[in-house]
Amino acid sequence: MTDTVTAPLATDIGAYRSSLRAYLANGDALDRWRGKHYASTEDRIGEHAALMAHLYEDGWNRYGWPASAGGLGGDERHRGVLYDELSAAGLPVPDPQLMLETLGPPVVHFAPELAARYLPEYLRGENWWGQGFSEPEAGSDLAGLRCRARREGDHYVLSGQKLWTSHGATASRFVCLVRTGTTESRHRGLSMIMVDRDTPGVSVRPIALASGYQELAEVFFDDVIVPADRLVGEEGQGWAVAMYLLQWERAMYAWQSAAVALRRFRELLGQVAGGDLPDGAATRIGECYGDIVALRARSVQTVRRLAAGQTVGPEASVDKVLLATAELSLHDLARDLLGAGFVFGTDADTGDWRADWWFSRSATILGGSAEVQRTILADHVLGLPKEPRV
């Protein structure tokens, strides 16, 4: 793309949408990624990374990111349009984009030098990152993390373990929340740091899910030497970085997931069209569609606030609750509409629904459990009284 083309697209969302839609409709080369099925997580994410490279070459996934980090300008709305139009064109939203939406904005904000160094290769699908937060004894309670980074001169020595690391089985590097202060310091003693997978002392153990796919991993750090300039933010600022990160994990990930859910919803209806459906199917279909639309209606407000530079607080937990509701609703609908074929079917489409159904069981746990989200809303948004202690 020439500068004369990119300038108006960066400032005009409508022009970007219409130009992107025309590109996706006329690009025969994109058929490589339409309606494909993959035997493993590694195969799928590798092909999705190739799609990112294709989009990067023509500039489309660079909108919404600053020029200093390999982007072409614009804001979060551009990225939301990208996910909408990919899904409407029957294309997948590349898996690495999931972590890019969560980890990219805080790295751009708190560590612009790291963003300039590593974000362009991420957008090109050459490398992607895993999110290292949870630990065996610290999941929802991140203030209890024990994975430690000890400062020694111009580097840190990292020791400990991360569990349920998103994209951990395939990621090239990890963005980890680690303890640099005392255990008693709780959230005040945390820092965020970026660690390359191939650093000596890093070992990765993929976690096979019930579907057999390796979406997550355990990551072990055995006296790993990490340069001090890999900090995201300042030492002891990790909690602030994590809270900043949650805005995009709640909003952009929710919008992205809703776009994918609408594509999968259409595919499901096409798959069962003309067949016998169970009693009450029409009602169930309507309820599922309502859940997805409710998620979009809510998350679009949050995306607009982010694009306007506003800070999104605890009310973003609403997005997370609605996201889990929509994911469970869609995949339970697929299970019921496909009937016995859902369990016994051997075709690739049904196999994908079965694998996705298994993963959807974690929707109310990953990224903060539904119970924790509702407690946040009760305490910090609704201001409900505390339950009396006996």
TORTI-34802 format. One record per residue (C-alpha): x, y, z negated. Coordinates in nm, 3 decimals, decimal comma, always signed. Example, Ala and Ser with C-alpha at 12.3 -4.5 7.8 and 13.67 -1.06 7.14 Angstrom:
2
+---------+---------+---------+
:      px :      py :      pz :
+---------+---------+---------+
:  +1,230 :  -0,450 :  -0,780 :
:  +1,367 :  -0,106 :  -0,714 :
+---------+---------+---------+
This chain:
390
+---------+---------+---------+
:      px :      py :      pz :
+---------+---------+---------+
:  +0,000 :  +0,000 :  +0,000 :
:  +0,118 :  +0,352 :  +0,073 :
:  +0,111 :  +0,632 :  -0,183 :
:  -0,164 :  +0,804 :  +0,015 :
:  -0,383 :  +0,500 :  -0,046 :
:  -0,291 :  +0,430 :  -0,408 :
:  -0,345 :  +0,786 :  -0,536 :
:  -0,725 :  +0,802 :  -0,480 :
:  -0,774 :  +0,442 :  -0,590 :
:  -0,605 :  +0,518 :  -0,923 :
:  -0,846 :  +0,803 :  -0,994 :
:  -1,166 :  +0,678 :  -0,828 :
:  -1,308 :  +0,357 :  -0,975 :
:  -1,572 :  +0,331 :  -0,704 :
:  -1,315 :  +0,355 :  -0,427 :
:  -1,100 :  +0,094 :  -0,597 :
:  -1,395 :  -0,143 :  -0,632 :
:  -1,510 :  -0,111 :  -0,272 :
:  -1,157 :  -0,144 :  -0,131 :
:  -1,082 :  -0,447 :  -0,350 :
:  -1,413 :  -0,611 :  -0,257 :
:  -1,336 :  -0,571 :  +0,114 :
:  -0,987 :  -0,712 :  +0,063 :
:  -1,115 :  -1,020 :  -0,122 :
:  -1,387 :  -1,082 :  +0,138 :
:  -1,150 :  -1,071 :  +0,432 :
:  -0,848 :  -1,247 :  +0,287 :
:  -0,841 :  -1,600 :  +0,431 :
:  -0,515 :  -1,658 :  +0,245 :
:  -0,714 :  -1,644 :  -0,079 :
:  -0,901 :  -1,964 :  +0,009 :
:  -0,605 :  -2,146 :  -0,145 :
:  -0,751 :  -2,062 :  -0,487 :
:  -1,125 :  -2,098 :  -0,424 :
:  -1,301 :  -2,402 :  -0,570 :
:  -0,979 :  -2,575 :  -0,670 :
:  -0,936 :  -2,837 :  -0,941 :
:  -0,614 :  -2,908 :  -1,125 :
:  -0,494 :  -3,221 :  -1,299 :
:  -0,305 :  -3,041 :  -1,575 :
:  -0,264 :  -2,708 :  -1,750 :
:  +0,079 :  -2,673 :  -1,593 :
:  -0,060 :  -2,719 :  -1,240 :
:  -0,343 :  -2,475 :  -1,297 :
:  -0,141 :  -2,198 :  -1,459 :
:  +0,132 :  -2,234 :  -1,196 :
:  -0,120 :  -2,185 :  -0,916 :
:  -0,283 :  -1,897 :  -1,101 :
:  +0,058 :  -1,734 :  -1,134 :
:  +0,092 :  -1,764 :  -0,756 :
:  -0,240 :  -1,579 :  -0,722 :
:  -0,104 :  -1,302 :  -0,944 :
:  +0,200 :  -1,276 :  -0,715 :
:  -0,030 :  -1,248 :  -0,413 :
:  -0,237 :  -0,973 :  -0,577 :
:  +0,077 :  -0,792 :  -0,691 :
:  +0,227 :  -0,788 :  -0,343 :
:  -0,078 :  -0,603 :  -0,215 :
:  -0,098 :  -0,389 :  -0,529 :
:  -0,439 :  -0,489 :  -0,661 :
:  -0,346 :  -0,617 :  -1,008 :
:  -0,110 :  -0,325 :  -1,068 :
:  -0,396 :  -0,081 :  -1,116 :
:  -0,481 :  -0,015 :  -1,478 :
:  -0,115 :  -0,023 :  -1,583 :
:  +0,124 :  +0,273 :  -1,603 :
:  +0,389 :  +0,326 :  -1,336 :
:  +0,656 :  +0,303 :  -1,608 :
:  +0,559 :  -0,064 :  -1,655 :
:  +0,526 :  -0,160 :  -1,289 :
:  +0,170 :  -0,041 :  -1,245 :
:  -0,001 :  +0,200 :  -1,006 :
:  -0,191 :  +0,406 :  -1,263 :
:  -0,554 :  +0,401 :  -1,358 :
:  -0,695 :  +0,261 :  -1,680 :
:  -0,871 :  -0,034 :  -1,839 :
:  -1,171 :  +0,006 :  -1,612 :
:  -0,957 :  -0,087 :  -1,312 :
:  -0,866 :  -0,413 :  -1,478 :
:  -1,229 :  -0,479 :  -1,561 :
:  -1,324 :  -0,423 :  -1,196 :
:  -1,049 :  -0,664 :  -1,087 :
:  -1,194 :  -0,942 :  -1,303 :
:  -1,548 :  -0,870 :  -1,182 :
:  -1,456 :  -0,875 :  -0,815 :
:  -1,237 :  -1,185 :  -0,837 :
:  -1,523 :  -1,373 :  -1,001 :
:  -1,782 :  -1,239 :  -0,756 :
:  -1,560 :  -1,359 :  -0,469 :
:  -1,546 :  -1,711 :  -0,613 :
:  -1,186 :  -1,674 :  -0,727 :
:  -1,043 :  -1,753 :  -1,070 :
:  -0,923 :  -1,486 :  -1,306 :
:  -0,561 :  -1,604 :  -1,342 :
:  -0,497 :  -1,770 :  -1,678 :
:  -0,187 :  -1,557 :  -1,755 :
:  -0,411 :  -1,249 :  -1,743 :
:  -0,571 :  -1,365 :  -2,069 :
:  -0,256 :  -1,305 :  -2,271 :
:  -0,160 :  -1,004 :  -2,062 :
:  -0,478 :  -0,830 :  -2,178 :
:  -0,402 :  -0,912 :  -2,540 :
:  -0,026 :  -0,853 :  -2,554 :
:  +0,039 :  -0,608 :  -2,270 :
:  -0,124 :  -0,292 :  -2,418 :
:  +0,059 :  -0,304 :  -2,755 :
:  +0,393 :  -0,366 :  -2,582 :
:  +0,328 :  -0,069 :  -2,352 :
:  +0,230 :  +0,147 :  -2,649 :
:  +0,485 :  +0,044 :  -2,912 :
:  +0,777 :  -0,079 :  -2,699 :
:  +0,777 :  +0,103 :  -2,362 :
:  +1,135 :  -0,011 :  -2,292 :
:  +1,030 :  -0,375 :  -2,320 :
:  +0,723 :  -0,307 :  -2,108 :
:  +0,937 :  -0,151 :  -1,836 :
:  +1,170 :  -0,451 :  -1,847 :
:  +0,924 :  -0,739 :  -1,863 :
:  +0,573 :  -0,633 :  -1,760 :
:  +0,644 :  -0,611 :  -1,384 :
:  +0,759 :  -0,974 :  -1,373 :
:  +0,449 :  -1,070 :  -1,572 :
:  +0,224 :  -0,895 :  -1,318 :
:  +0,410 :  -1,081 :  -1,042 :
:  +0,335 :  -1,414 :  -1,212 :
:  +0,705 :  -1,490 :  -1,257 :
:  +0,688 :  -1,508 :  -1,636 :
:  +0,412 :  -1,489 :  -1,892 :
:  +0,392 :  -1,470 :  -2,268 :
:  +0,252 :  -1,678 :  -2,552 :
:  +0,095 :  -1,529 :  -2,864 :
:  +0,261 :  -1,657 :  -3,182 :
:  +0,045 :  -1,557 :  -3,478 :
:  -0,107 :  -1,854 :  -3,661 :
:  +0,094 :  -2,085 :  -3,884 :
:  +0,012 :  -2,413 :  -4,061 :
:  -0,074 :  -2,228 :  -4,384 :
:  -0,177 :  -1,893 :  -4,235 :
:  -0,446 :  -1,881 :  -3,970 :
:  -0,713 :  -1,620 :  -4,030 :
:  -0,505 :  -1,478 :  -4,319 :
:  -0,219 :  -1,330 :  -4,117 :
:  -0,095 :  -1,139 :  -4,420 :
:  +0,018 :  -1,476 :  -4,555 :
:  +0,261 :  -1,551 :  -4,269 :
:  +0,590 :  -1,716 :  -4,367 :
:  +0,785 :  -1,737 :  -4,040 :
:  +1,079 :  -1,513 :  -4,130 :
:  +1,308 :  -1,282 :  -3,935 :
:  +1,619 :  -1,175 :  -4,126 :
:  +1,810 :  -0,868 :  -4,004 :
:  +2,183 :  -0,920 :  -3,951 :
:  +2,351 :  -0,627 :  -3,781 :
:  +2,210 :  -0,573 :  -3,431 :
:  +1,998 :  -0,889 :  -3,430 :
:  +1,747 :  -1,091 :  -3,629 :
:  +1,773 :  -1,455 :  -3,735 :
:  +1,432 :  -1,614 :  -3,692 :
:  +1,327 :  -1,929 :  -3,880 :
:  +0,989 :  -2,093 :  -3,920 :
:  +0,698 :  -2,233 :  -3,724 :
:  +0,401 :  -2,112 :  -3,524 :
:  +0,089 :  -2,321 :  -3,461 :
:  -0,190 :  -2,296 :  -3,202 :
:  +0,029 :  -2,069 :  -2,990 :
:  -0,184 :  -1,952 :  -2,697 :
:  -0,020 :  -2,048 :  -2,364 :
:  +0,263 :  -2,185 :  -2,574 :
:  +0,312 :  -2,495 :  -2,358 :
:  +0,396 :  -2,291 :  -2,046 :
:  +0,499 :  -1,942 :  -2,162 :
:  +0,842 :  -1,801 :  -2,080 :
:  +0,857 :  -1,593 :  -2,398 :
:  +0,660 :  -1,545 :  -2,717 :
:  +0,535 :  -1,234 :  -2,891 :
:  +0,541 :  -1,331 :  -3,257 :
:  +0,421 :  -1,177 :  -3,579 :
:  +0,691 :  -1,255 :  -3,836 :
:  +0,780 :  -1,169 :  -4,193 :
:  +1,065 :  -0,923 :  -4,239 :
:  +0,969 :  -0,825 :  -4,594 :
:  +0,898 :  -1,024 :  -4,907 :
:  +0,611 :  -1,270 :  -4,932 :
:  +0,454 :  -1,044 :  -5,194 :
:  +0,454 :  -0,750 :  -4,951 :
:  +0,179 :  -0,923 :  -4,754 :
:  +0,083 :  -0,722 :  -4,442 :
:  +0,330 :  -0,444 :  -4,523 :
:  +0,622 :  -0,684 :  -4,467 :
:  +0,535 :  -0,797 :  -4,115 :
:  +0,699 :  -0,714 :  -3,782 :
:  +0,627 :  -0,802 :  -3,420 :
:  +0,909 :  -0,941 :  -3,209 :
:  +0,955 :  -1,087 :  -2,861 :
:  +1,148 :  -1,416 :  -2,828 :
:  +1,257 :  -1,591 :  -2,508 :
:  +1,158 :  -1,955 :  -2,485 :
:  +1,505 :  -2,063 :  -2,368 :
:  +1,686 :  -1,907 :  -2,666 :
:  +1,892 :  -2,167 :  -2,857 :
:  +1,699 :  -2,292 :  -3,158 :
:  +1,353 :  -2,254 :  -3,001 :
:  +1,163 :  -2,577 :  -2,951 :
:  +0,811 :  -2,618 :  -2,817 :
:  +0,575 :  -2,907 :  -2,884 :
:  +0,263 :  -2,891 :  -2,662 :
:  -0,068 :  -2,972 :  -2,828 :
:  -0,299 :  -3,192 :  -2,621 :
:  -0,663 :  -3,098 :  -2,667 :
:  -0,955 :  -3,341 :  -2,660 :
:  -0,975 :  -3,281 :  -2,285 :
:  -0,611 :  -3,382 :  -2,243 :
:  -0,507 :  -3,034 :  -2,130 :
:  -0,215 :  -2,866 :  -2,307 :
:  -0,344 :  -2,514 :  -2,360 :
:  -0,167 :  -2,458 :  -2,694 :
:  +0,158 :  -2,552 :  -2,863 :
:  +0,355 :  -2,563 :  -3,183 :
:  +0,670 :  -2,352 :  -3,164 :
:  +0,964 :  -2,401 :  -3,399 :
:  +1,242 :  -2,150 :  -3,466 :
:  +1,564 :  -2,283 :  -3,613 :
:  +1,798 :  -1,990 :  -3,690 :
:  +1,713 :  -1,827 :  -3,357 :
:  +1,920 :  -1,518 :  -3,275 :
:  +1,698 :  -1,239 :  -3,136 :
:  +1,832 :  -0,892 :  -3,043 :
:  +1,691 :  -0,618 :  -3,263 :
:  +1,575 :  -0,427 :  -2,955 :
:  +1,313 :  -0,697 :  -2,903 :
:  +1,099 :  -0,551 :  -3,182 :
:  +0,756 :  -0,432 :  -3,073 :
:  +0,730 :  -0,122 :  -3,285 :
:  +0,942 :  -0,060 :  -3,592 :
:  +1,038 :  -0,310 :  -3,859 :
:  +0,747 :  -0,343 :  -4,101 :
:  +0,501 :  -0,208 :  -3,842 :
:  +0,377 :  -0,551 :  -3,734 :
:  +0,039 :  -0,522 :  -3,902 :
:  -0,031 :  -0,191 :  -3,729 :
:  +0,069 :  -0,347 :  -3,395 :
:  -0,158 :  -0,646 :  -3,460 :
:  -0,455 :  -0,421 :  -3,546 :
:  -0,392 :  -0,217 :  -3,231 :
:  -0,375 :  -0,540 :  -3,031 :
:  -0,714 :  -0,658 :  -3,157 :
:  -0,891 :  -0,378 :  -2,969 :
:  -0,790 :  -0,532 :  -2,636 :
:  -0,830 :  -0,891 :  -2,753 :
:  -1,189 :  -0,810 :  -2,847 :
:  -1,282 :  -0,580 :  -2,556 :
:  -1,084 :  -0,665 :  -2,242 :
:  -1,076 :  -1,037 :  -2,313 :
:  -1,453 :  -1,027 :  -2,374 :
:  -1,516 :  -0,847 :  -2,046 :
:  -1,284 :  -1,084 :  -1,863 :
:  -1,456 :  -1,386 :  -2,015 :
:  -1,800 :  -1,252 :  -1,925 :
:  -1,693 :  -1,210 :  -1,562 :
:  -1,568 :  -1,569 :  -1,554 :
:  -1,884 :  -1,691 :  -1,731 :
:  -2,106 :  -1,534 :  -1,466 :
:  -1,910 :  -1,710 :  -1,190 :
:  -1,929 :  -2,041 :  -1,372 :
:  -2,302 :  -1,985 :  -1,441 :
:  -2,366 :  -1,942 :  -1,068 :
:  -2,158 :  -2,249 :  -0,989 :
:  -2,352 :  -2,456 :  -1,242 :
:  -2,688 :  -2,356 :  -1,094 :
:  -2,558 :  -2,447 :  -0,749 :
:  -2,437 :  -2,782 :  -0,875 :
:  -2,776 :  -2,884 :  -1,022 :
:  -2,996 :  -2,726 :  -0,753 :
:  -3,243 :  -2,973 :  -0,610 :
:  -3,198 :  -3,225 :  -0,887 :
:  -3,419 :  -3,327 :  -1,176 :
:  -3,379 :  -3,091 :  -1,471 :
:  -3,473 :  -3,158 :  -1,834 :
:  -3,782 :  -3,007 :  -1,993 :
:  -3,729 :  -2,647 :  -2,093 :
:  -3,443 :  -2,598 :  -1,848 :
:  -3,577 :  -2,267 :  -1,715 :
:  -3,592 :  -2,125 :  -2,066 :
:  -3,243 :  -2,245 :  -2,145 :
:  -3,107 :  -2,097 :  -1,823 :
:  -3,268 :  -1,763 :  -1,904 :
:  -3,133 :  -1,763 :  -2,258 :
:  -2,781 :  -1,840 :  -2,137 :
:  -2,795 :  -1,561 :  -1,880 :
:  -2,919 :  -1,328 :  -2,154 :
:  -2,623 :  -1,421 :  -2,376 :
:  -2,374 :  -1,339 :  -2,099 :
:  -2,545 :  -1,011 :  -2,012 :
:  -2,555 :  -0,912 :  -2,380 :
:  -2,180 :  -0,970 :  -2,398 :
:  -2,122 :  -0,751 :  -2,091 :
:  -2,356 :  -0,477 :  -2,216 :
:  -2,167 :  -0,459 :  -2,542 :
:  -1,811 :  -0,499 :  -2,414 :
:  -1,852 :  -0,236 :  -2,141 :
:  -1,898 :  +0,023 :  -2,415 :
:  -1,574 :  -0,087 :  -2,577 :
:  -1,384 :  -0,089 :  -2,246 :
:  -1,500 :  +0,266 :  -2,175 :
:  -1,382 :  +0,379 :  -2,517 :
:  -1,040 :  +0,226 :  -2,458 :
:  -1,020 :  +0,393 :  -2,116 :
:  -1,099 :  +0,725 :  -2,284 :
:  -0,810 :  +0,675 :  -2,526 :
:  -1,035 :  +0,624 :  -2,828 :
:  -0,951 :  +0,391 :  -3,114 :
:  -1,184 :  +0,095 :  -3,155 :
:  -1,220 :  -0,020 :  -3,513 :
:  -1,390 :  -0,309 :  -3,692 :
:  -1,703 :  -0,273 :  -3,479 :
:  -1,510 :  -0,462 :  -3,207 :
:  -1,592 :  -0,776 :  -3,406 :
:  -1,938 :  -0,754 :  -3,246 :
:  -1,770 :  -0,827 :  -2,911 :
:  -1,599 :  -1,132 :  -3,056 :
:  -1,921 :  -1,273 :  -3,203 :
:  -2,108 :  -1,223 :  -2,874 :
:  -1,819 :  -1,379 :  -2,680 :
:  -1,833 :  -1,697 :  -2,886 :
:  -2,211 :  -1,708 :  -2,850 :
:  -2,194 :  -1,678 :  -2,471 :
:  -1,920 :  -1,939 :  -2,433 :
:  -2,107 :  -2,194 :  -2,643 :
:  -2,435 :  -2,116 :  -2,468 :
:  -2,290 :  -2,164 :  -2,118 :
:  -2,110 :  -2,488 :  -2,185 :
:  -2,393 :  -2,640 :  -2,386 :
:  -2,623 :  -2,553 :  -2,096 :
:  -2,389 :  -2,735 :  -1,857 :
:  -2,388 :  -3,040 :  -2,083 :
:  -2,767 :  -3,052 :  -2,094 :
:  -2,836 :  -2,977 :  -1,727 :
:  -2,583 :  -3,231 :  -1,604 :
:  -2,729 :  -3,496 :  -1,835 :
:  -2,568 :  -3,839 :  -1,832 :
:  -2,343 :  -3,726 :  -1,549 :
:  -2,176 :  -3,487 :  -1,790 :
:  -2,048 :  -3,785 :  -1,989 :
:  -1,997 :  -4,042 :  -1,714 :
:  -1,947 :  -3,835 :  -1,399 :
:  -1,613 :  -3,877 :  -1,222 :
:  -1,633 :  -3,591 :  -0,971 :
:  -1,396 :  -3,297 :  -1,015 :
:  -1,669 :  -3,038 :  -1,083 :
:  -1,814 :  -3,238 :  -1,370 :
:  -1,467 :  -3,313 :  -1,502 :
:  -1,396 :  -2,941 :  -1,522 :
:  -1,721 :  -2,878 :  -1,709 :
:  -1,639 :  -3,155 :  -1,953 :
:  -1,290 :  -3,019 :  -2,020 :
:  -1,421 :  -2,664 :  -2,059 :
:  -1,694 :  -2,785 :  -2,296 :
:  -1,432 :  -2,937 :  -2,524 :
:  -1,234 :  -2,613 :  -2,528 :
:  -1,547 :  -2,406 :  -2,592 :
:  -1,583 :  -2,579 :  -2,929 :
:  -1,302 :  -2,353 :  -3,052 :
:  -1,482 :  -2,032 :  -2,948 :
:  -1,594 :  -1,958 :  -3,303 :
:  -1,245 :  -2,020 :  -3,443 :
:  -0,977 :  -1,893 :  -3,205 :
:  -0,882 :  -1,528 :  -3,243 :
:  -1,063 :  -1,498 :  -3,577 :
:  -1,343 :  -1,723 :  -3,697 :
:  -1,706 :  -1,621 :  -3,660 :
:  -1,740 :  -1,616 :  -4,038 :
:  -1,450 :  -1,372 :  -4,072 :
:  -1,595 :  -1,151 :  -3,794 :
:  -1,933 :  -1,135 :  -3,963 :
:  -1,770 :  -1,053 :  -4,296 :
:  -1,580 :  -0,766 :  -4,130 :
:  -1,904 :  -0,634 :  -3,984 :
:  -2,086 :  -0,667 :  -4,315 :
:  -1,812 :  -0,494 :  -4,515 :
:  -1,674 :  -0,231 :  -4,277 :
:  -1,954 :  -0,156 :  -4,030 :
:  -2,284 :  -0,217 :  -4,206 :
:  -2,154 :  -0,139 :  -4,556 :
:  -2,357 :  -0,417 :  -4,712 :
:  -2,325 :  -0,466 :  -5,088 :
:  -2,092 :  -0,734 :  -5,212 :
:  -2,240 :  -1,053 :  -5,347 :
:  -2,244 :  -1,043 :  -5,728 :
:  -1,989 :  -1,265 :  -5,896 :
:  -2,116 :  -1,520 :  -6,142 :
+---------+---------+---------+
